[in-house]
Amino acid sequence: MSLGQAIAPYLPYLRRYGRAISGSQQSGDALVAGLLETLVANPGAVDPSGDLRIQLYRMVHDNFGLMAGQSAADENAPAEVAIADARLRRIPSLARQALLLTAVEGFNSDETGRIIGRDTASVDELIAQATDEIDRQTRARILIIEDEPIIAMDIEMIVRDLGHDVVAVATTHAEAVAEAQKHQPGLVLADIQLADNSSGIEAVQEILQDVKLPVIFITAFPERLLTGDRPEPAFLLTKPYQPATLRAAISQVLFFDESTVPA
């Protein structure tokens, strides 16, 4: 098997991680593109006999560190970088990445330590630090778009336990748009397939015509929305998910939302 064939299955999830830590599809996909360029120029940058997944995530992690350093001195850096900088004065970026790697990407503490260059105990401390600080900084009014009642109830309970307000739960395209117009939420959690057989993506696109707000899409098929070939969500949650995964995703989205930047 060629190196390209070996890394291909990991690319959608590397894009998801890159988008999550950088705050946008453009920046996240650029991190993965940089990884691919490195491997084309130097295939020996990874050891095919080792844990390829960990090596690839480590490369994205390192590329993000370089990008963040360059963006800090760039007056034309994307808005999400400035927002993140405001928060990074209160929480180290490394702690946020440790939370994402464990809660969203499914690495254990030991594997996460190998990616970010820390021991297991340090990773656990970073996760606790990130969770506490991000929860303190971010509060939002949330619209849930989900047509499965049990899943909707589960999401609502998790969201409320995190200290956020749920303004409404919508099950169809029309209902989602109406509730968004009525309540003006600060965040949307949207399923891909809705009760009236319409697309949650189309509902969100209509909502975003009137107001700019962060969105987390929920789907059982994340690979379909992580191709990098078209405008795609920066934040994506895979079904089935754990409460910690939803918590990390919400916290990360709000991390880049200017309306919750502390003074």
CYANA upper distance limits for C-alpha pairs under 8 A (distance plus 0.5 A):
  1 MET  CA      5 GLN  CA      6.72
  1 MET  CA      6 ALA  CA      7.07
  2 SER  CA      6 ALA  CA      6.75
  3 LEU  CA      7 ILE  CA      6.77
  3 LEU  CA     43 PRO  CA      8.18
  3 LEU  CA     48 PRO  CA      8.03
  4 GLY  CA      8 ALA  CA      6.53
  5 GLN  CA      9 PRO  CA      8.28
  7 ILE  CA     11 LEU  CA      7.19
  7 ILE  CA     52 LEU  CA      8.18
 10 TYR  CA     14 LEU  CA      6.63
 10 TYR  CA     53 ARG  CA      7.56
 11 LEU  CA     15 ARG  CA      6.64
 11 LEU  CA     32 VAL  CA      8.15
 12 PRO  CA     16 ARG  CA      6.84
 12 PRO  CA    222 PRO  CA      8.15
 12 PRO  CA    223 GLU  CA      6.17
 12 PRO  CA    226 LEU  CA      5.46
 12 PRO  CA    227 THR  CA      6.77
 13 TYR  CA     17 TYR  CA      6.73
 13 TYR  CA    105 GLU  CA      8.18
 13 TYR  CA    223 GLU  CA      8.35
 13 TYR  CA    226 LEU  CA      8.06
 14 LEU  CA     18 GLY  CA      6.50
 14 LEU  CA     32 VAL  CA      7.16
 14 LEU  CA     56 LEU  CA      8.34
 14 LEU  CA     57 TYR  CA      7.27
 14 LEU  CA     60 VAL  CA      8.03
 15 ARG  CA     19 ARG  CA      6.47
 15 ARG  CA     28 GLY  CA      6.52
 15 ARG  CA     29 ASP  CA      6.12
 15 ARG  CA     31 LEU  CA      8.46
 15 ARG  CA     32 VAL  CA      6.73
 15 ARG  CA    226 LEU  CA      7.03
 15 ARG  CA    228 GLY  CA      8.26
 16 ARG  CA     20 ALA  CA      6.63
 16 ARG  CA     28 GLY  CA      8.02
 16 ARG  CA    226 LEU  CA      7.42
 16 ARG  CA    234 ALA  CA      7.71
 16 ARG  CA    235 PHE  CA      7.52
 16 ARG  CA    236 LEU  CA      7.46
 17 TYR  CA     21 ILE  CA      6.72
 17 TYR  CA     28 GLY  CA      7.90
 17 TYR  CA    100 LEU  CA      8.13
 17 TYR  CA    101 LEU  CA      8.33
 17 TYR  CA    105 GLU  CA      7.80
 18 GLY  CA     22 SER  CA      6.57
 18 GLY  CA     27 SER  CA      7.92
 18 GLY  CA     28 GLY  CA      4.45
 18 GLY  CA     29 ASP  CA      7.00
 18 GLY  CA     31 LEU  CA      6.68
 18 GLY  CA     32 VAL  CA      7.45
 18 GLY  CA     60 VAL  CA      7.34
 18 GLY  CA     64 PHE  CA      8.36
 19 ARG  CA     23 GLY  CA      5.98
 19 ARG  CA     24 SER  CA      5.61
 19 ARG  CA     25 GLN  CA      5.66
 19 ARG  CA     26 GLN  CA      8.12
 19 ARG  CA     27 SER  CA      7.05
 19 ARG  CA     28 GLY  CA      4.30
 19 ARG  CA     29 ASP  CA      7.20
 19 ARG  CA    234 ALA  CA      5.71
 19 ARG  CA    235 PHE  CA      7.37
 20 ALA  CA     24 SER  CA      7.64
 20 ALA  CA     28 GLY  CA      7.70
 20 ALA  CA    100 LEU  CA      8.38
 20 ALA  CA    234 ALA  CA      7.03
 20 ALA  CA    235 PHE  CA      6.63
 20 ALA  CA    252 GLN  CA      7.37
 20 ALA  CA    253 VAL  CA      8.15
 21 ILE  CA     28 GLY  CA      7.94
 21 ILE  CA     64 PHE  CA      8.41
 21 ILE  CA     96 ARG  CA      8.36
 21 ILE  CA     97 GLN  CA      7.13
 21 ILE  CA    100 LEU  CA      8.33
 21 ILE  CA    252 GLN  CA      8.27
 22 SER  CA     27 SER  CA      6.50
 22 SER  CA     28 GLY  CA      6.21
 22 SER  CA     64 PHE  CA      7.95
 22 SER  CA     80 GLU  CA      8.25
 22 SER  CA     81 VAL  CA      8.04
 23 GLY  CA     27 SER  CA      7.80
 23 GLY  CA     28 GLY  CA      7.81
 23 GLY  CA     80 GLU  CA      6.58
 23 GLY  CA     81 VAL  CA      8.26
 23 GLY  CA    234 ALA  CA      7.19
 23 GLY  CA    253 VAL  CA      7.83
 23 GLY  CA    256 PHE  CA      6.61
 24 SER  CA     28 GLY  CA      6.48
 24 SER  CA     80 GLU  CA      8.00
 24 SER  CA    234 ALA  CA      5.54
 25 GLN  CA     29 ASP  CA      6.33
 25 GLN  CA    231 PRO  CA      8.20
 25 GLN  CA    232 GLU  CA      7.23
 25 GLN  CA    233 PRO  CA      7.12
 25 GLN  CA    234 ALA  CA      5.21
 26 GLN  CA     30 ALA  CA      6.63
 27 SER  CA     31 LEU  CA      6.96
 28 GLY  CA     32 VAL  CA      7.24
 28 GLY  CA    234 ALA  CA      8.42
 29 ASP  CA     33 ALA  CA      6.59
 29 ASP  CA    228 GLY  CA      7.14
 30 ALA  CA     34 GLY  CA      6.56
 31 LEU  CA     35 LEU  CA      6.92
 31 LEU  CA     60 VAL  CA      6.49
 31 LEU  CA     63 ASN  CA      6.61
 31 LEU  CA     64 PHE  CA      7.12
 32 VAL  CA     36 LEU  CA      6.84
 32 VAL  CA     60 VAL  CA      6.97
 33 ALA  CA     37 GLU  CA      6.68
 34 GLY  CA     38 THR  CA      6.70
 34 GLY  CA     63 ASN  CA      7.87
 35 LEU  CA     39 LEU  CA      6.86
 35 LEU  CA     56 LEU  CA      8.27
 35 LEU  CA     59 MET  CA      6.94
 35 LEU  CA     60 VAL  CA      7.05
 35 LEU  CA     63 ASN  CA      8.12
 36 LEU  CA     40 VAL  CA      6.66
 37 GLU  CA     41 ALA  CA      6.72
 38 THR  CA     42 ASN  CA      6.31
 38 THR  CA     43 PRO  CA      8.09
 38 THR  CA     45 ALA  CA      8.06
 39 LEU  CA     43 PRO  CA      5.09
 39 LEU  CA     44 GLY  CA      7.93
 39 LEU  CA     45 ALA  CA      6.87
 39 LEU  CA     46 VAL  CA      8.33
 46 VAL  CA     52 LEU  CA      7.69
 46 VAL  CA     55 GLN  CA      7.01
 46 VAL  CA     56 LEU  CA      8.28
 47 ASP  CA     51 ASP  CA      8.37
 47 ASP  CA     52 LEU  CA      7.55
 48 PRO  CA     52 LEU  CA      6.67
 51 ASP  CA     55 GLN  CA      6.98
 52 LEU  CA     56 LEU  CA      6.65
 53 ARG  CA     57 TYR  CA      6.81
 54 ILE  CA     58 ARG  CA      6.57
 54 ILE  CA    111 GLU  CA      7.50
 54 ILE  CA    114 ARG  CA      7.90
 54 ILE  CA    115 ILE  CA      6.66
 55 GLN  CA     59 MET  CA      6.84
 55 GLN  CA    115 ILE  CA      7.63
 56 LEU  CA     60 VAL  CA      6.97
 57 TYR  CA     61 HIS  CA      6.57
 57 TYR  CA    115 ILE  CA      7.00
 58 ARG  CA     62 ASP  CA      6.64
 58 ARG  CA    114 ARG  CA      8.29
 58 ARG  CA    115 ILE  CA      5.00
 58 ARG  CA    116 ILE  CA      7.10
 59 MET  CA     63 ASN  CA      6.60
 60 VAL  CA     64 PHE  CA      6.62
 61 HIS  CA     65 GLY  CA      6.99
 61 HIS  CA    115 ILE  CA      7.80
 61 HIS  CA    116 ILE  CA      7.45
 62 ASP  CA     66 LEU  CA      7.02
 63 ASN  CA     67 MET  CA      6.64
 64 PHE  CA     68 ALA  CA      6.45
 65 GLY  CA     69 GLY  CA      6.75
 66 LEU  CA     70 GLN  CA      6.78
 67 MET  CA     71 SER  CA      6.51
 68 ALA  CA     72 ALA  CA      6.64
 68 ALA  CA     81 VAL  CA      8.33
 69 GLY  CA     73 ALA  CA      7.70
 70 GLN  CA     74 ASP  CA      7.09
 71 SER  CA     75 GLU  CA      8.36
 71 SER  CA     77 ALA  CA      6.02
 71 SER  CA     81 VAL  CA      7.66
 72 ALA  CA     77 ALA  CA      8.15
 72 ALA  CA     81 VAL  CA      8.40
 72 ALA  CA     85 ASP  CA      8.43
 77 ALA  CA     81 VAL  CA      6.94
 77 ALA  CA     82 ALA  CA      7.88
 78 PRO  CA     82 ALA  CA      7.54
 79 ALA  CA     83 ILE  CA      6.86
 80 GLU  CA     84 ALA  CA      6.50
 80 GLU  CA    256 PHE  CA      6.13
 80 GLU  CA    257 ASP  CA      8.21
 81 VAL  CA     85 ASP  CA      6.53
 81 VAL  CA    256 PHE  CA      8.47
 82 ALA  CA     86 ALA  CA      6.87
 83 ILE  CA     87 ARG  CA      7.16
 83 ILE  CA    255 PHE  CA      8.27
 83 ILE  CA    256 PHE  CA      6.18
 83 ILE  CA    257 ASP  CA      7.56
 83 ILE  CA    258 GLU  CA      6.45
 83 ILE  CA    261 VAL  CA      7.53
 84 ALA  CA     88 LEU  CA      6.40
 84 ALA  CA    255 PHE  CA      7.18
 84 ALA  CA    256 PHE  CA      6.24
 85 ASP  CA     89 ARG  CA      6.98
 86 ALA  CA     90 ARG  CA      8.17
 86 ALA  CA    261 VAL  CA      7.45
 86 ALA  CA    262 PRO  CA      8.46
 87 ARG  CA     91 ILE  CA      6.82
 87 ARG  CA    255 PHE  CA      7.70
 87 ARG  CA    261 VAL  CA      7.36
 87 ARG  CA    262 PRO  CA      8.20
 88 LEU  CA     92 PRO  CA      6.08
 88 LEU  CA     93 SER  CA      6.78
 90 ARG  CA    133 GLU  CA      8.25
 91 ILE  CA     95 ALA  CA      7.79
 91 ILE  CA     96 ARG  CA      8.25
 91 ILE  CA    129 GLN  CA      8.43
 91 ILE  CA    130 ALA  CA      7.34
 91 ILE  CA    133 GLU  CA      7.23
 91 ILE  CA    134 ILE  CA      8.30
 92 PRO  CA     96 ARG  CA      7.42
 92 PRO  CA    130 ALA  CA      8.45
 93 SER  CA     97 GLN  CA      6.83
 94 LEU  CA     98 ALA  CA      6.70
 94 LEU  CA    116 ILE  CA      8.08
 94 LEU  CA    126 LEU  CA      7.88
 95 ALA  CA     99 LEU  CA      6.87
 95 ALA  CA    123 VAL  CA      8.24
 95 ALA  CA    126 LEU  CA      4.95
 95 ALA  CA    127 ILE  CA      6.30
 95 ALA  CA    129 GLN  CA      7.18
 95 ALA  CA    130 ALA  CA      5.74
 96 ARG  CA    100 LEU  CA      6.90
 96 ARG  CA    126 LEU  CA      8.15
 96 ARG  CA    127 ILE  CA      7.72
 96 ARG  CA    130 ALA  CA      5.94
 96 ARG  CA    252 GLN  CA      8.47
 97 GLN  CA    101 LEU  CA      6.58
 98 ALA  CA    102 THR  CA      6.82
 98 ALA  CA    112 THR  CA      6.99
 98 ALA  CA    116 ILE  CA      8.13
 98 ALA  CA    123 VAL  CA      6.88
 98 ALA  CA    126 LEU  CA      7.01
 98 ALA  CA    127 ILE  CA      6.38
 99 LEU  CA    103 ALA  CA      6.34
 99 LEU  CA    104 VAL  CA      8.25
 99 LEU  CA    126 LEU  CA      8.02
 99 LEU  CA    127 ILE  CA      5.47
 99 LEU  CA    130 ALA  CA      7.22
 99 LEU  CA    131 THR  CA      7.96
 99 LEU  CA    248 ALA  CA      7.34
100 LEU  CA    104 VAL  CA      5.60
100 LEU  CA    105 GLU  CA      6.98
100 LEU  CA    248 ALA  CA      6.92
100 LEU  CA    249 ALA  CA      8.34
101 LEU  CA    105 GLU  CA      5.34
101 LEU  CA    106 GLY  CA      6.86
101 LEU  CA    107 PHE  CA      6.24
101 LEU  CA    112 THR  CA      6.79
102 THR  CA    106 GLY  CA      5.51
102 THR  CA    107 PHE  CA      5.22
102 THR  CA    108 ASN  CA      6.22
102 THR  CA    109 SER  CA      7.28
102 THR  CA    112 THR  CA      7.34
103 ALA  CA    107 PHE  CA      8.17
103 ALA  CA    244 ALA  CA      6.18
103 ALA  CA    245 THR  CA      5.27
103 ALA  CA    248 ALA  CA      6.77
104 VAL  CA    244 ALA  CA      8.46
104 VAL  CA    245 THR  CA      5.55
104 VAL  CA    248 ALA  CA      7.34
104 VAL  CA    249 ALA  CA      7.73
107 PHE  CA    111 GLU  CA      6.24
107 PHE  CA    112 THR  CA      6.39
108 ASN  CA    112 THR  CA      6.58
109 SER  CA    113 GLY  CA      6.57
109 SER  CA    120 THR  CA      5.84
109 SER  CA    123 VAL  CA      6.53
109 SER  CA    124 ASP  CA      7.22
110 ASP  CA    114 ARG  CA      6.98
110 ASP  CA    119 ASP  CA      7.41
110 ASP  CA    120 THR  CA      5.59
110 ASP  CA    123 VAL  CA      8.46
111 GLU  CA    115 ILE  CA      6.98
112 THR  CA    116 ILE  CA      6.76
112 THR  CA    118 ARG  CA      8.42
112 THR  CA    120 THR  CA      8.42
112 THR  CA    123 VAL  CA      7.65
113 GLY  CA    117 GLY  CA      5.80
113 GLY  CA    118 ARG  CA      4.92
113 GLY  CA    119 ASP  CA      5.71
113 GLY  CA    120 THR  CA      6.35
113 GLY  CA    122 SER  CA      8.45
113 GLY  CA    123 VAL  CA      6.60
114 ARG  CA    118 ARG  CA      7.08
114 ARG  CA    119 ASP  CA      8.10
118 ARG  CA    122 SER  CA      6.59
118 ARG  CA    123 VAL  CA      6.90
119 ASP  CA    123 VAL  CA      6.83
120 THR  CA    124 ASP  CA      6.84
121 ALA  CA    125 GLU  CA      6.86
122 SER  CA    126 LEU  CA      6.65
123 VAL  CA    127 ILE  CA      6.71
124 ASP  CA    128 ALA  CA      6.85
125 GLU  CA    129 GLN  CA      6.63
126 LEU  CA    130 ALA  CA      6.57
127 ILE  CA    131 THR  CA      6.60
128 ALA  CA    132 ASP  CA      6.67
129 GLN  CA    133 GLU  CA      6.62
130 ALA  CA    134 ILE  CA      6.32
131 THR  CA    135 ASP  CA      6.49
131 THR  CA    248 ALA  CA      8.39
132 ASP  CA    136 ARG  CA      6.74
133 GLU  CA    137 GLN  CA      6.75
134 ILE  CA    138 THR  CA      6.54
134 ILE  CA    251 SER  CA      6.66
134 ILE  CA    255 PHE  CA      7.67
135 ASP  CA    139 ARG  CA      7.87
135 ASP  CA    162 LEU  CA      7.86
135 ASP  CA    251 SER  CA      7.23
137 GLN  CA    260 THR  CA      7.61
137 GLN  CA    261 VAL  CA      7.86
137 GLN  CA    262 PRO  CA      7.15
138 THR  CA    251 SER  CA      7.45
138 THR  CA    254 LEU  CA      6.63
138 THR  CA    255 PHE  CA      7.56
138 THR  CA    260 THR  CA      6.25
138 THR  CA    261 VAL  CA      8.27
139 ARG  CA    163 GLY  CA      7.31
139 ARG  CA    164 HIS  CA      6.04
139 ARG  CA    254 LEU  CA      8.42
139 ARG  CA    260 THR  CA      7.48
140 ALA  CA    164 HIS  CA      5.80
140 ALA  CA    165 ASP  CA      6.90
140 ALA  CA    185 PRO  CA      8.16
140 ALA  CA    186 GLY  CA      6.07
140 ALA  CA    187 LEU  CA      7.24
140 ALA  CA    254 LEU  CA      8.45
140 ALA  CA    260 THR  CA      8.34
141 ARG  CA    164 HIS  CA      6.58
141 ARG  CA    165 ASP  CA      5.22
141 ARG  CA    166 VAL  CA      6.35
141 ARG  CA    167 VAL  CA      6.69
141 ARG  CA    185 PRO  CA      5.57
141 ARG  CA    186 GLY  CA      5.64
141 ARG  CA    187 LEU  CA      6.96
142 ILE  CA    164 HIS  CA      7.58
142 ILE  CA    165 ASP  CA      6.49
142 ILE  CA    166 VAL  CA      5.31
142 ILE  CA    167 VAL  CA      6.31
142 ILE  CA    168 ALA  CA      8.05
142 ILE  CA    185 PRO  CA      5.87
142 ILE  CA    186 GLY  CA      6.44
142 ILE  CA    187 LEU  CA      5.36
142 ILE  CA    188 VAL  CA      6.19
142 ILE  CA    189 LEU  CA      7.83
143 LEU  CA    166 VAL  CA      6.50
143 LEU  CA    167 VAL  CA      6.12
143 LEU  CA    168 ALA  CA      5.83
143 LEU  CA    169 VAL  CA      6.69
143 LEU  CA    170 ALA  CA      8.19
143 LEU  CA    179 GLU  CA      8.24
143 LEU  CA    180 ALA  CA      7.59
143 LEU  CA    185 PRO  CA      6.48
143 LEU  CA    186 GLY  CA      8.49
143 LEU  CA    187 LEU  CA      6.89
143 LEU  CA    188 VAL  CA      5.34
143 LEU  CA    189 LEU  CA      6.79
144 ILE  CA    152 ALA  CA      7.77
144 ILE  CA    155 ILE  CA      8.40
144 ILE  CA    156 GLU  CA      8.10
144 ILE  CA    166 VAL  CA      7.87
144 ILE  CA    168 ALA  CA      6.86
144 ILE  CA    169 VAL  CA      5.25
144 ILE  CA    170 ALA  CA      6.73
144 ILE  CA    188 VAL  CA      6.45
144 ILE  CA    189 LEU  CA      5.36
144 ILE  CA    190 ALA  CA      6.60
145 ILE  CA    152 ALA  CA      8.45
145 ILE  CA    169 VAL  CA      6.31
145 ILE  CA    170 ALA  CA      5.22
145 ILE  CA    171 THR  CA      6.28
145 ILE  CA    172 THR  CA      8.07
145 ILE  CA    176 ALA  CA      6.81
145 ILE  CA    188 VAL  CA      7.86
145 ILE  CA    189 LEU  CA      6.50
145 ILE  CA    190 ALA  CA      5.03
145 ILE  CA    191 ASP  CA      6.43
145 ILE  CA    194 LEU  CA      8.44
145 ILE  CA    200 GLY  CA      7.95
146 GLU  CA    151 ILE  CA      7.87
146 GLU  CA    152 ALA  CA      6.15
146 GLU  CA    169 VAL  CA      7.47
146 GLU  CA    170 ALA  CA      6.71
146 GLU  CA    171 THR  CA      5.74
146 GLU  CA    190 ALA  CA      6.76
146 GLU  CA    191 ASP  CA      5.79
146 GLU  CA    194 LEU  CA      7.16
147 ASP  CA    152 ALA  CA      7.66
147 ASP  CA    170 ALA  CA      7.69
147 ASP  CA    171 THR  CA      4.77
147 ASP  CA    172 THR  CA      7.59
147 ASP  CA    191 ASP  CA      8.22
147 ASP  CA    193 GLN  CA      8.44
147 ASP  CA    194 LEU  CA      5.99
147 ASP  CA    195 ALA  CA      5.71
148 GLU  CA    152 ALA  CA      6.55
148 GLU  CA    171 THR  CA      8.36
149 PRO  CA    153 MET  CA      6.57
150 ILE  CA    154 ASP  CA      6.70
151 ILE  CA    155 ILE  CA      6.63
152 ALA  CA    156 GLU  CA      6.58
152 ALA  CA    169 VAL  CA      7.77
153 MET  CA    157 MET  CA      6.63
154 ASP  CA    158 ILE  CA      6.79
155 ILE  CA    159 VAL  CA      6.56
156 GLU  CA    160 ARG  CA      6.60
156 GLU  CA    166 VAL  CA      7.20
157 MET  CA    161 ASP  CA      6.56
158 ILE  CA    162 LEU  CA      6.82
158 ILE  CA    243 PRO  CA      7.19
158 ILE  CA    246 LEU  CA      8.38
158 ILE  CA    247 ARG  CA      8.07
159 VAL  CA    163 GLY  CA      7.28
159 VAL  CA    164 HIS  CA      6.19
159 VAL  CA    165 ASP  CA      7.80
159 VAL  CA    166 VAL  CA      7.72
159 VAL  CA    247 ARG  CA      8.24
160 ARG  CA    164 HIS  CA      5.64
160 ARG  CA    165 ASP  CA      6.56
160 ARG  CA    166 VAL  CA      7.44
162 LEU  CA    247 ARG  CA      7.93
167 VAL  CA    183 HIS  CA      7.03
167 VAL  CA    185 PRO  CA      7.53
168 ALA  CA    179 GLU  CA      7.16
169 VAL  CA    176 ALA  CA      8.41
170 ALA  CA    175 GLU  CA      6.04
170 ALA  CA    176 ALA  CA      5.50
170 ALA  CA    179 GLU  CA      7.72
171 THR  CA    175 GLU  CA      7.15
171 THR  CA    176 ALA  CA      7.42
171 THR  CA    194 LEU  CA      6.55
171 THR  CA    195 ALA  CA      6.24
171 THR  CA    196 ASP  CA      8.46
172 THR  CA    176 ALA  CA      6.51
172 THR  CA    194 LEU  CA      5.96
172 THR  CA    195 ALA  CA      6.00
172 THR  CA    196 ASP  CA      6.18
172 THR  CA    198 SER  CA      7.71
173 HIS  CA    177 VAL  CA      6.87
173 HIS  CA    194 LEU  CA      7.52
173 HIS  CA    196 ASP  CA      7.90
173 HIS  CA    198 SER  CA      6.82
173 HIS  CA    199 SER  CA      7.68
173 HIS  CA    200 GLY  CA      7.17
173 HIS  CA    202 GLU  CA      8.17
173 HIS  CA    203 ALA  CA      5.56
174 ALA  CA    178 ALA  CA      6.68
174 ALA  CA    203 ALA  CA      8.00
175 GLU  CA    179 GLU  CA      6.53
176 ALA  CA    180 ALA  CA      6.62
176 ALA  CA    203 ALA  CA      7.18
177 VAL  CA    181 GLN  CA      6.71
177 VAL  CA    203 ALA  CA      6.91
177 VAL  CA    204 VAL  CA      8.19
177 VAL  CA    206 GLU  CA      7.52
177 VAL  CA    207 ILE  CA      6.20
178 ALA  CA    182 LYS  CA      6.62
179 GLU  CA    183 HIS  CA      6.45
179 GLU  CA    184 GLN  CA      8.41
180 ALA  CA    184 GLN  CA      5.79
180 ALA  CA    185 PRO  CA      6.83
180 ALA  CA    207 ILE  CA      7.20
181 GLN  CA    207 ILE  CA      8.14
185 PRO  CA    213 LEU  CA      8.40
186 GLY  CA    213 LEU  CA      6.49
186 GLY  CA    214 PRO  CA      7.66
187 LEU  CA    213 LEU  CA      6.49
187 LEU  CA    214 PRO  CA      5.74
187 LEU  CA    215 VAL  CA      6.33
187 LEU  CA    216 ILE  CA      8.43
187 LEU  CA    254 LEU  CA      8.49
188 VAL  CA    213 LEU  CA      8.16
188 VAL  CA    214 PRO  CA      7.08
188 VAL  CA    215 VAL  CA      5.27
188 VAL  CA    216 ILE  CA      6.80
189 LEU  CA    215 VAL  CA      6.48
189 LEU  CA    216 ILE  CA      5.42
189 LEU  CA    217 PHE  CA      6.53
189 LEU  CA    218 ILE  CA      7.74
190 ALA  CA    200 GLY  CA      6.59
190 ALA  CA    201 ILE  CA      8.23
190 ALA  CA    204 VAL  CA      8.13
190 ALA  CA    215 VAL  CA      7.75
190 ALA  CA    216 ILE  CA      6.72
190 ALA  CA    217 PHE  CA      5.36
190 ALA  CA    218 ILE  CA      6.38
191 ASP  CA    200 GLY  CA      6.15
191 ASP  CA    217 PHE  CA      6.31
191 ASP  CA    218 ILE  CA      5.19
191 ASP  CA    219 THR  CA      6.70
192 ILE  CA    199 SER  CA      6.19
192 ILE  CA    200 GLY  CA      4.89
192 ILE  CA    201 ILE  CA      6.49
192 ILE  CA    217 PHE  CA      7.24
192 ILE  CA    218 ILE  CA      6.77
192 ILE  CA    219 THR  CA      6.38
193 GLN  CA    197 ASN  CA      6.87
193 GLN  CA    198 SER  CA      6.81
193 GLN  CA    199 SER  CA      5.67
193 GLN  CA    200 GLY  CA      6.15
194 LEU  CA    198 SER  CA      5.97
194 LEU  CA    199 SER  CA      6.56
194 LEU  CA    200 GLY  CA      6.56
198 SER  CA    202 GLU  CA      8.16
199 SER  CA    203 ALA  CA      6.98
200 GLY  CA    204 VAL  CA      6.67
201 ILE  CA    205 GLN  CA      6.62
201 ILE  CA    217 PHE  CA      8.45
202 GLU  CA    206 GLU  CA      6.80
203 ALA  CA    207 ILE  CA      6.82
204 VAL  CA    208 LEU  CA      6.58
204 VAL  CA    215 VAL  CA      8.48
205 GLN  CA    209 GLN  CA      7.02
206 GLU  CA    210 ASP  CA      8.00
207 ILE  CA    211 VAL  CA      7.10
208 LEU  CA    212 LYS  CA      6.06
208 LEU  CA    213 LEU  CA      7.64
213 LEU  CA    257 ASP  CA      8.37
214 PRO  CA    253 VAL  CA      7.13
214 PRO  CA    254 LEU  CA      8.05
214 PRO  CA    257 ASP  CA      7.53
215 VAL  CA    233 PRO  CA      8.17
215 VAL  CA    235 PHE  CA      7.44
215 VAL  CA    253 VAL  CA      8.20
216 ILE  CA    233 PRO  CA      7.99
216 ILE  CA    234 ALA  CA      8.41
216 ILE  CA    235 PHE  CA      5.58
216 ILE  CA    236 LEU  CA      6.01
216 ILE  CA    237 LEU  CA      7.36
216 ILE  CA    249 ALA  CA      8.13
216 ILE  CA    250 ILE  CA      8.17
216 ILE  CA    253 VAL  CA      8.16
217 PHE  CA    233 PRO  CA      7.64
217 PHE  CA    235 PHE  CA      7.07
217 PHE  CA    236 LEU  CA      5.39
217 PHE  CA    237 LEU  CA      6.52
218 ILE  CA    236 LEU  CA      6.51
218 ILE  CA    237 LEU  CA      5.22
218 ILE  CA    238 THR  CA      6.35
218 ILE  CA    239 LYS  CA      7.19
219 THR  CA    236 LEU  CA      8.12
219 THR  CA    237 LEU  CA      6.93
219 THR  CA    238 THR  CA      5.76
219 THR  CA    239 LYS  CA      6.10
220 ALA  CA    238 THR  CA      5.94
220 ALA  CA    239 LYS  CA      5.07
220 ALA  CA    240 PRO  CA      7.52
221 PHE  CA    225 LEU  CA      8.23
221 PHE  CA    238 THR  CA      7.59
221 PHE  CA    239 LYS  CA      8.41
222 PRO  CA    226 LEU  CA      6.86
222 PRO  CA    236 LEU  CA      7.66
222 PRO  CA    237 LEU  CA      8.10
222 PRO  CA    238 THR  CA      6.67
223 GLU  CA    227 THR  CA      7.23
225 LEU  CA    232 GLU  CA      6.60
225 LEU  CA    233 PRO  CA      7.76
226 LEU  CA    232 GLU  CA      7.40
228 GLY  CA    232 GLU  CA      7.73
235 PHE  CA    249 ALA  CA      7.81
235 PHE  CA    253 VAL  CA      7.61
236 LEU  CA    249 ALA  CA      8.48
237 LEU  CA    241 TYR  CA      7.84
237 LEU  CA    245 THR  CA      8.32
237 LEU  CA    246 LEU  CA      7.83
237 LEU  CA    249 ALA  CA      7.85
241 TYR  CA    245 THR  CA      6.68
241 TYR  CA    246 LEU  CA      7.55
242 GLN  CA    246 LEU  CA      7.18
243 PRO  CA    247 ARG  CA      6.63
244 ALA  CA    248 ALA  CA      6.58
245 THR  CA    249 ALA  CA      6.67
246 LEU  CA    250 ILE  CA      6.61
247 ARG  CA    251 SER  CA      6.63
248 ALA  CA    252 GLN  CA      6.50
249 ALA  CA    253 VAL  CA      6.66
250 ILE  CA    254 LEU  CA      6.72
251 SER  CA    255 PHE  CA      6.52
252 GLN  CA    256 PHE  CA      7.50
253 VAL  CA    257 ASP  CA      7.20
254 LEU  CA    260 THR  CA      7.44
255 PHE  CA    260 THR  CA      8.25
255 PHE  CA    261 VAL  CA      8.34
257 ASP  CA    261 VAL  CA      7.50
